[in-house]
Amino acid sequence: MAKLTREEVIFIATSSRSFAGADLSGLDLSRCNLSRCNFQAANLSNCNLSRSNLRGCILDQANLEKADISRSNLSVADMKGVNLKNANLRGSNLSG
C-alpha cells in the first residue's frame, strides 16, 4: 500500500476503517477520530497521534516506535505485539 496523506487517512477512517499493513509513518494525525480502525501490522512510527481517539482500534503487530500518543484514548484497543519502543503515552487512557 502506498504512503497515505492525513486527508486520505481521515477519509478512510470514516468509511472502510482499514489501514492494515499501511505505511503511515511520520504523519500528523493529532486530534483525529480513528476509533474502531484496523491498524494491524501498520507502520505508525514517528506519527503524531496526540489527543486522538483510538478507542477500540486493532493495533496488533503495529509499529508505533517513537510515536507521540500522549493524551489519547486507547481504551479497549487490541494491542497484541504492538511495538511501543520510545513512544510517548503520557496521559493516555489505556483502560479495558
ABEGO torsion letter per residue (X at the ends): XBBBBAAAAAAAAABAGBABGBBABGBBABGBBABGBBABGBBABGBBABGBBABGBBABGBBABGBBABGBBABGBBABGBBABGBBABGBBABX
